[in-house]
Amino acid sequence: MTYLSRIRINPLRARSRLLLANPRTMHGAVMGGVPGAAGSERVLWRLDADNPHRPHLFVLTGSRPDWTHVVEQAGWPDADGEHVAVRDYAPVLRQIAVGREFAFRLTASPVQNTQAPHAPTPAQAARLSARADSKRVRGFRLGHRTAAAQLGWFLDRTERWGFDIPAARTDPPAPGLAGQRPQVPSDAELAPLREVRITDRQRHSFTKGGKGPRVTFHSATFEGRLRVTDPTAFTTRLLEGIGPSKAYGCGLLTLAPLTPLSPITPLSPRKD
């Protein structure tokens, strides 16, 4: 079975500040809640901290987890209310069908592969110099840094992920504007607008265990509306994640109903 969990984080506690600040520390806390998780199953997680007063941790696991340690260290262990919710993910998967539309949220790490970085770091320059005489040089994975490049990365890959992003709904021109002389649109303006936007962008940088090489990556949070085109491929992305840096909070795609009449899961992303 597969389970989707939502854990409320208390941002005022000392342990919470460590978890919220360092994806590697959060990864350790997540893996500590899944029995036998090391190498035995895919675990996806995402921190939704768009409201800093009410951050939520979402985790997708292949076995039923226990988040007691997270609540005791970084939540409200003695307070009233539902601070942890763990739900069977099967009802969501049963609703995947061609043409079905959902609201979605995804935090991903958009990247590109290149043989020649424009401004190589010292480590990259050393690799290039050491392999100058080699006929085959392993490429470098570089993160997209601009919102336009990150959005382009996302839209270029939705077909292989089993869904597409519908064209944005537009309203008719306001009275008095319809007769104005149109301006010549740019190439970007000729492309149809899509029902997706980037709501958050972050640069993450940390060392593993306080020593060793520094890990740096860029993430972007996408929200919008999607339409399923390939249920098999789409289900695979739901369960296995999208893009790199999955251990550090990227890749988890979550769904929400577009109308109150089509319930999906009580763990849909909240709009506080």
C-alpha positions in Angstrom: 0.0 0.0 0.0 0.9 3.7 -0.4 0.3 6.4 2.2 0.2 10.1 2.1 1.0 11.9 5.3 0.6 15.5 6.4 2.5 16.7 9.6 2.1 20.1 11.1 5.4 21.7 12.1 5.7 24.2 15.0 8.0 26.8 13.6 8.9 28.2 17.0 10.7 25.2 18.4 14.4 24.8 18.2 14.3 21.5 16.4 11.8 22.8 13.9 14.1 25.6 12.9 16.8 23.1 12.0 14.4 21.0 10.0 13.0 24.0 8.1 16.5 25.4 7.3 18.2 22.3 6.1 16.8 19.8 3.6 19.3 17.1 4.6 18.2 17.3 8.3 14.6 17.1 7.2 15.4 14.1 5.1 16.9 12.3 8.1 13.7 13.0 10.1 11.5 11.7 7.3 13.5 8.5 6.8 13.3 8.0 10.6 9.6 7.6 10.4 9.5 4.7 7.8 10.5 1.2 9.1 13.3 -0.2 7.0 13.2 2.8 4.6 16.9 2.8 3.8 17.0 1.5 0.2 13.8 -0.5 0.6 11.3 1.9 -0.9 10.9 5.2 -2.6 10.1 8.0 -0.1 9.0 11.4 -1.4 8.5 14.5 0.7 7.8 18.2 0.4 7.8 21.1 2.8 5.0 23.6 2.2 6.1 26.7 4.1 4.4 29.4 2.0 2.6 30.3 5.3 5.6 30.5 7.7 3.3 30.4 10.7 1.7 27.1 9.6 4.3 25.0 7.7 3.2 21.5 6.7 5.3 18.5 5.8 3.9 16.1 3.2 5.4 12.6 2.8 4.5 9.8 0.4 5.6 6.3 1.6 5.1 2.7 0.5 4.5 1.5 4.0 2.6 2.9 6.9 4.9 5.4 8.8 5.1 6.6 12.4 5.7 10.3 12.9 5.8 10.3 16.7 9.4 11.5 16.8 8.6 14.5 14.4 5.6 15.6 16.5 7.5 15.2 19.8 10.6 17.2 18.5 9.0 19.7 16.1 5.2 19.7 16.5 2.6 20.1 19.3 2.7 16.8 21.1 0.2 17.8 23.8 -2.0 20.2 22.0 -5.6 19.6 20.8 -6.3 19.0 17.1 -5.1 16.7 14.3 -1.4 17.4 13.9 -0.7 14.3 11.9 -2.8 12.7 9.2 -1.9 9.5 7.4 -4.2 8.4 4.6 -4.3 5.5 2.2 -3.4 6.8 -1.3 -5.4 4.2 -3.2 -8.5 6.4 -3.6 -6.5 9.0 -5.4 -4.9 6.5 -7.8 -8.3 5.0 -8.6 -9.4 8.3 -10.0 -6.6 8.6 -12.5 -8.1 8.5 -16.0 -7.5 10.0 -19.4 -9.0 13.5 -19.5 -9.4 13.9 -15.8 -8.3 17.3 -14.5 -6.8 18.2 -11.1 -5.4 21.1 -9.4 -1.8 20.3 -8.5 1.3 21.4 -6.6 4.9 20.3 -7.3 8.2 21.4 -5.9 10.9 20.3 -8.3 14.6 20.9 -9.1 14.7 22.0 -12.8 18.1 21.1 -14.3 20.0 20.9 -17.6 22.9 18.8 -18.7 25.9 20.4 -20.5 29.4 19.5 -21.5 30.8 23.0 -21.1 29.5 25.2 -18.2 29.5 28.9 -19.0 31.2 29.8 -15.7 32.7 26.6 -14.3 33.3 26.3 -10.6 36.8 25.4 -9.4 35.7 21.7 -9.1 34.2 21.7 -12.5 37.3 23.4 -14.0 39.4 20.7 -12.4 37.3 18.0 -14.0 37.4 19.6 -17.4 41.2 19.9 -17.1 41.7 16.3 -15.9 39.7 14.9 -18.8 40.9 17.3 -21.5 42.4 14.4 -23.5 39.4 12.0 -23.0 37.1 11.4 -25.9 34.1 11.0 -23.7 33.5 13.5 -20.8 30.6 13.1 -18.5 28.4 16.1 -18.6 27.6 18.5 -15.8 24.1 18.8 -14.3 23.3 22.4 -13.7 20.2 23.9 -12.2 18.1 26.4 -14.1 18.2 29.7 -12.2 15.6 31.9 -13.9 11.8 31.5 -13.6 11.5 31.4 -17.4 14.0 28.6 -17.7 12.4 26.7 -14.8 8.9 27.0 -16.3 10.2 26.0 -19.7 11.8 22.9 -18.2 8.5 21.9 -16.7 6.3 22.5 -19.7 8.7 20.7 -22.0 8.4 17.5 -20.0 4.7 17.2 -19.1 3.9 14.9 -22.0 6.4 12.3 -20.9 5.1 12.5 -17.4 1.6 11.6 -18.6 -0.3 15.0 -18.4 -0.6 18.3 -20.1 -1.3 21.8 -18.9 -4.5 23.3 -20.4 -4.4 26.7 -22.0 -5.3 29.5 -19.6 -8.8 30.8 -19.6 -8.9 34.5 -20.7 -11.7 37.0 -20.3 -13.0 39.2 -23.1 -11.5 42.7 -23.4 -12.9 45.4 -21.1 -15.4 47.8 -22.7 -13.6 50.5 -24.7 -10.5 48.4 -25.3 -11.7 46.1 -28.0 -11.4 48.7 -30.7 -7.9 49.8 -29.9 -5.1 49.2 -32.4 -3.4 45.9 -31.5 0.4 45.9 -31.1 2.6 43.3 -32.8 3.1 40.5 -30.2 6.5 39.0 -29.4 7.3 35.3 -29.9 6.7 34.7 -26.2 3.3 36.3 -26.4 2.3 34.2 -29.4 2.7 31.0 -27.3 -0.5 30.1 -25.5 -0.6 30.9 -21.8 -0.9 27.8 -19.6 -2.7 27.1 -16.3 0.5 27.0 -14.2 2.5 29.5 -12.2 5.6 29.4 -10.1 4.8 30.3 -6.5 8.2 29.9 -4.9 11.8 29.7 -5.9 14.7 28.8 -3.6 18.5 28.2 -3.7 19.6 25.5 -1.3 23.2 25.0 -0.1 24.5 22.8 2.7 27.2 20.3 3.5 26.6 16.7 4.4 27.0 16.2 8.1 28.8 19.5 8.5 31.7 18.4 6.4 32.5 17.1 2.9 31.5 18.7 -0.4 28.8 21.3 -0.4 25.4 20.4 -2.0 23.8 23.2 -3.9 20.6 23.1 -6.0 17.7 25.3 -7.1 14.0 24.5 -6.6 10.8 25.9 -7.9 7.2 25.3 -6.7 4.7 24.9 -9.5 0.9 25.2 -9.0 -1.9 25.1 -11.5 -4.3 22.8 -13.4 -3.3 19.6 -15.2 -5.1 17.1 -17.5 -4.2 13.4 -17.5 -3.1 12.1 -20.9 -1.4 8.8 -20.0 -2.7 7.2 -16.8 0.2 4.7 -16.5 3.0 7.3 -16.9 1.1 9.8 -14.7 0.7 7.2 -11.9 4.4 6.4 -12.1 5.3 10.0 -11.6 2.9 10.3 -8.6 4.6 7.3 -6.9 8.2 7.8 -8.0 8.5 11.6 -8.2 9.6 14.1 -10.8 13.1 15.4 -11.4 16.3 15.2 -9.3 17.0 16.1 -5.6 14.1 13.8 -4.3 16.0 13.2 -1.1 15.9 16.9 -0.4 12.2 17.6 -0.7 11.8 17.8 -4.5 9.6 15.6 -6.8 6.4 15.0 -4.9 3.4 15.9 -7.0 0.1 16.3 -5.1 -3.4 16.7 -6.4 -6.5 18.5 -5.3 -10.1 18.6 -6.5 -11.0 21.4 -8.9 -14.5 21.5 -7.5 -15.9 20.7 -4.0 -18.1 18.0 -5.8 -15.1 15.8 -6.8 -13.3 14.8 -3.6 -9.8 13.3 -3.9 -8.1 13.2 -0.5 -8.3 15.0 2.8 -4.6 15.7 2.4 -4.9 17.9 -0.6 -2.6 21.0 -0.5 -4.1 23.7 1.7 -4.7 27.2 0.6 -4.4 29.1 3.8 
